[in-house]
Amino acid sequence: MLTEIAQTTRLAAQHLANLPTAAKNAAIEAIAKSLEDHAAEIVAANVTDCQAAEGEIAPALYARLKLDATKLNGAIIGVLDVAKLADPVGQMQIHREIDTGLIMQRVSCPVGVLGVIFEARPDAVIQIASLAIKSGNGVILKGGKEAIASCTALVKAIKIGLAQSQVNPDVIQLLTTRAETNELLKLDREIDLIIPRGSNEFVKYVQDNTRIPVLGHADGICHLYIDREADFDKAIAITIDSKTQYPAACNAIETLLIHRSIASKFLPIIIDRLQAHSVEVRLSELGHQILGNELHLTVDLAIATDWATEYSDLIIAIQIVPDLDAAITHINTYGSRHTDSIVTDNLTSAKVFIDQVDAANVFHNCSTRFSDGFRYGFGAEVGISTQKMPPRGPVGLEGLVTYKYQLSGNGHIAATYTGENAKPFTHRDL
Amino acid sequence: MLTEIAQTTRLAAQHLANLPTAAKNAAIEAIAKSLEDHAAEIVAANVTDCQAAEGEIAPALYARLKLDATKLNGAIIGVLDVAKLADPVGQMQIHREIDTGLIMQRVSCPVGVLGVIFEARPDAVIQIASLAIKSGNGVILKGGKEAIASCTALVKAIKIGLAQSQVNPDVIQLLTTRAETNELLKLDREIDLIIPRGSNEFVKYVQDNTRIPVLGHADGICHLYIDREADFDKAIAITIDSKTQYPAACNAIETLLIHRSIASKFLPIIIDRLQAHSVEVRLSELGHQILGNELHLTVDLAIATDWATEYSDLIIAIQIVPDLDAAITHINTYGSRHTDSIVTDNLTSAKVFIDQVDAANVFHNCSTRFSDGFRYGFGAEVGISTQKMPPRGPVGLEGLVTYKYQLSGNGHIAATYTGENAKPFTHRDL
């Protein structure tokens, strides 16, 4: 049953894959129009979901579930923004003559069919649908059970919009039961890429239960290292921003590392400032020793598990390190290869840090909060990947395309280029 | 134990990752020199392996196991070729001003530690070691049990060579027992990429038993489609080359598809030619009907399983299709997304085929045997990937690197760019 849905999606996606940019943009605009036309219906469906969920789910989740007219309007504007993005499909990446009349091109093309599994947030449907169509992919959506009515209304409106365009509405499908999630994760022949959106536990569950490539990240254990040669004003501003500007974000820091030689001076200042921002501080034993009696406020003792914990909250662990190498080792040991930053006025130290920290995003003298597709200028963010292989870090539309090698000849055969009288290749970039 | 080996490799690889190109090339040249110096030892070790394996393993495997002075010499020349390749590390892929004084760079960097598992072929050690060092990666090698003495002698010589260079010999490690393979596949924190080299079953086993990304492919079920508007001379030459030039290769064809309207004319010719090249033909029922009494030679009947079989031998399945769409559907149903080619003089049909066939390599009027890193001009081939996500198709050194986002500021914080008085980003490519 699900296999059939996936095959239907793939057939529709194969047609979409070869549509020109203008036709895809027209389809995206038709989606926006249909969402506007069905706004009242969508908001009403969301009210049903919210009423059923009230008191049943955590307040943060409830806030994400809610989709009122204002939020819907914002999402529709987001759809129109996707129409304005450059088309990631059809980019020629390599153009090379292999021999006279034998021409190779490497051209970007859609991945195929995406499986997107998300908790709560019904507006994710809107964003994902428009990004999928822009990149020429089919998409099978699986929303959280709290958002069934909202997602159903949204997908219905999107399909009505697509019916007015050259894109077959079958490119988008909605699943609603949890059993289908597990079934979806097994379809490694039918689904080309899984994008999970939700809690760390949820992403980890998805990663552990599928052979399909997963775009995303489970943990965001980010670090800020204050070097011996740090400017204190910058160090304070960057620490506060990296921790408090949005503590639930994956690119907020969890651990602050401080060079031993400045610790006695910097520690009391930064603890004071963090606590003024309501941040709970967990300080290592060495930190407590250095601080001695200087501290007027209570500070908890950091224990071993703190270095590997993503608080996603106004809590910070602080460790004192003897030197730059120790800071790098700490990060490479406990970090999640997401985002780590150094504050220093010494450019050599900055270079060593950037070269040796093994993370998707390595920063110097700026907040970790900048690691984000919009801030990087990608226009849209599909997710942030902490895998080593590309796409790594904040992923824009390019994460939804792959490429094909196309070779065009005139009867060319390999035998011509092998053996004793082998003809040499020209290998000339065009 | 294996975890410790992996961590030792990673530490050595971190140092290697930041060496300049000249130092890496010097290390590669030192490897070549040491292999020359230890040639007698290596060849003697291989004789031991070969004597133990004689009669115990298949002749094809035995041929791969054998490493005489000539073959070793060829492999050493290959090492020196790797020194000449462009350094894939340190390439700036994006250089962008996010705001005044806040500069983002996306720079290619090594993946980290490779796990390379291969059957028999000891010369793979030489090639992989040089490619790993050129791309700045550590490598843990696991050779087949038949090749233990050869691999041990080779790795010893390579480490002696590296000891004369700036590269820590710990970047290369050799494992020799099968138990270690399974342990290696579990180290998803320590190993960043697995490269299996061996039979389809072996690659499939690796893919099914690890969460680490795998570079490679299990099946190579490639197709050649002879269109209604095909030039017969080209069609014949390309069919013979694609099937017989090297039938054991993954990019050799297994199935020939022929357009219905030319089948009565083309079938007898191509069957005759294939049989003249000792190819066993398995023809579909429709093909037999079309052929009628025309055939002087015996042709087997193709059954359902033939369409999904990689013979890797002088056997071919032939199917008759009513039109181009049916050919594309057949390929997208039974193919392994490796390499598929169309022979036609109709450019529109060629374009439809190239656009709609879902494979890493899609060809027009040329042999499928061209899908190969050397033939594409990549200088070296790490493997051919049939995954949808990049790296896809023949993978050169670029498959052994990833990238980092580096952001450098002067105290920049995210709060400046959010809220009511948010400063806009400049997002200017430099």
Interface residues (C-beta under 8 A of the other chain):
Chain A: Q14 A17 N18 R96 I98 L102 M104 R106 V111 G112 D192 L193 Q207 D208 R211 P213 D231 D233 K234 A237 I238 I240 D241 S242 Q245 Y246 N332 A350 I354 D355 Q356 D358 A359 A360 N361 V362 F363 H364 N365 C366 S367 R369 F370 S371 R375 Y376 G377 Q387 K388 M389 P390 R392 G393 P394 T402 Y403 K404 Y405 Q406 L407 S408 G409 N410 G411 H412 I413 A414 A415 Y417 T418 F425 H427
Chain B: Q14 A17 N18 R96 I98 L102 M104 R106 V111 G112 D192 L193 Q207 D208 R211 P213 D231 D233 K234 A237 I238 I240 D241 S242 Q245 Y246 N332 A350 I354 D355 Q356 D358 A359 A360 N361 V362 F363 H364 N365 C366 S367 R369 F370 S371 R375 Y376 G377 Q387 K388 M389 P390 R392 G393 P394 T402 Y403 K404 Y405 Q406 L407 S408 G409 N410 G411 H412 I413 A414 A415 Y417 T418 F425 H427
